[in-house]
Amino acid sequence: MTTHDTLAAEAGAAHAHAHAHHAPVPAPEQRISLPELLPDFYRAMSALERTSKAGIEPELAELVKIHASMVNGCAFCIDMHAADAVKGGEQEHRIRSLPAWRETPWFTARERAALALTESVTLLTQGHVPDAVYQEAARHFEQTELASLIAVVITINAWNRIGVTSRLSPAPR
């Protein structure tokens, strides 16, 4: 092998190595498919989804779903609901900043109350739902809206548990 051949081989290996650093990691293998194995359960979850969000504005429902999914680490739900929110007109910077919503100036008092309630319901083992959080939400939402908000949070938490447990992954892009 000539020096040129050796250098060319090394350059090719370095090029392949550099591309490997930028190549996406494959999604983990899905463990189980609930829609296939329990179609009635999956249909019931879908019906729960439809009815839960009937009493609040779709934009707020999507923010709540994204935030709970971020707290729970459900990549599938984060990806799906962020895409839905953008299609519905949500601004990407607001989605990106959801983990730090308290430090941003662009969420309304109503949205902040919903996000705080979402965290409390999602993280039940960290203090349950404090009275102050619930009362703040009740100040910004009529009773029917508040019931829908709670239902949306409960439903997305159920979806997150399905997604994380079964290892649903967003489609590669």
N, C-alpha and C positions, 0 to 999 in steps of 0.2 A: 504494500500500500504506500503510495507516495505521500509526501507531506501535504500536497494539495488535497488528496483524497481524505486524509486524516482531518485536516482543517474543515473540509466540507462536511464530513460526518459530524464533527463536533458542533459546527454551526447549525446543522439540521437538528441535532439533539437539543441544543440551546433554544432553537426556535420552537421546537415541540414542547420543551419545558416551560418556556414563557407563555405559550398558549394554554398549557395545563393550569397555570396560575389564574387564568381568566375564564376557564371553562366552568360552567355551572356544575355543581355537585348534583348527582341524580337524587331524585326524591326518594325518601324511604319507601320500602315496599308496603303497600296497604295491607293491614292485618286481616280485615274482615269487611264484608259488604252488607251492611244492614238492609239496604233497599232490596237486595237479592234474597237475603235469608229471612227477613221479616217485613215483607212489603206492606202489611197492614199497619205495623208500627210506623213505618216511614210515611205512609199516607196520613196517619194521625198526626205526626209531627208537622207535616206540611199544612194540614188544616189548622193546627195550633198556631203556626206561623202566620197564616192569613188572618185569623181572628184576633190575634194578640195586638197587631199594629193598627187595627181599625180606628182607634180613637185618638191617635196623635199624628202630627204631620210627618210625611215620609222622610223628609230631610233629617229630622231629629231622630227618628227611628234608626236610620242608617248610622248616624254618629254614635248612638248608644251601642249598636251592634258591633261597630268597629272597635269601640273602646273596650267593651267586655271581651271581645276576641283578642285584643292586644293583651289585656290583663291575663287571660287564660292561655295565651300562646298558641292560638289556633290559626295557623298560617292560611289554611283553606278559607276560613271565614273572613279573615282580615282582607285577603285578596278579593274575594267575591264582593263583600260589602263596600270596600273602598272603590271598586270599579262601579258598583251600582250607585254609590254616592256621587261620584264624578259625573256619571251619565245624568243624574238628577240635578246637576248644577252645583254640587258642593265644590269648594275651592280646595285644591290639593294641599296648600300650606296648612289649612286647618286640620286635615286628616293626618298629615305628618306630625303635627304638634299635639295630637290627642294625649300621648303619654305625659305631656307637661302642660295640660290645659290650664292649670292654676297659675302658671307663669306667663300666660299669653293674654293679650288684650282683645282677642277677636272672638271670644265666646260670650254670648249674652248671659244675663243672670238666670234666665230660664234654662238655657243649655247647661250652664254650670251646675244648677240644681239637679238636672237630669244625670249629668256625668258623675256627680258625687253619689247620687242614689245608686247608679249603676255599679260603681266601685263597692259600695257597702253591701249590696245584694250579692255581687259576684264574690266578694271576699268575706263571706259570712263568718268564717272562723277568726277573723281579725276584728272582733268587737261587735259582731252582729250588725244591725242597722240602727245606728244611734238616733235618738229622738231628734236631735238638732238637724241631722241630715234629712230625716223624713219630713220634719216640719218645714224646712226650707223648700223641699219639693212641693209640699202641699200648698205653700204660699204662691207658687208659680203655675200650678196645674189644678184645674177643676177636678172633682172627684173621679169622673169618668175618664178624664185624660190621665190622671195619676194611676188609675187601675190599668189602663192600657200600657202606660210606661212600665209599670211593674211586670205586666205580662210579657212585654217585649224583652225585658232584661232576663226574666226567667226562661223564656223560650230560647234566646241566643245562648244562654249558659248551657241549656240542654244540647243545642246544636254543637257548641264548642266541645262538650264532653264526648259527643259522637265523633266529631272530627279528630280530636286528639287521640282518643282511645283506639280508633280504627286506623289512624295515621293517614287521613285524607290529606293530599297535597295539592296545592294549586297547579294548574297546567303550566308546563314550561313555556317561556316566551322567547 
